[in-house]
Amino acid sequence: MPLFGEVGQDIAQSWQAGTRDMAVEATSATMRVIATALFSGDPRLTTPEAMDHITAAMEGVGEARIQALLGMPLIPVTRKGGGAGQGSSSCVRRWARSCASGSVATRRTISSRQ
């Protein structure tokens, strides 16, 4: 629980007066918690590129979810739902694998030095 409070406080303190996109802020906060709690604060998980991939993946899944809720066949309607462009599941999988591989390699290097 303290980690959630720390991340929330850090993000709130960085805000300037004005309008905020809370979807972006929530994704950023979530990834900071995950990066810190599970991956020793690996900064690769909190870059703008990481946020773009996570957002694209959520948008692609959202299209299929709506179709499933309405009892419709799962037919891609948009580029993101169809697997084209940045939102494709294969693109997100490649990014996630490269990120995880880099994190594991870093940990192995550190472990071998100790």
Secondary structure by P-SEA (a helix, b strand, c coil): caaaaaaaaaaaaaccccccaaaaaaaaaaaaaaaaaccccccccccaaaaaaaaaaaaaaaaaaaaaaaccccccccccccccccccaaaaaaaaaaaaaaaaaaaaaaaaac
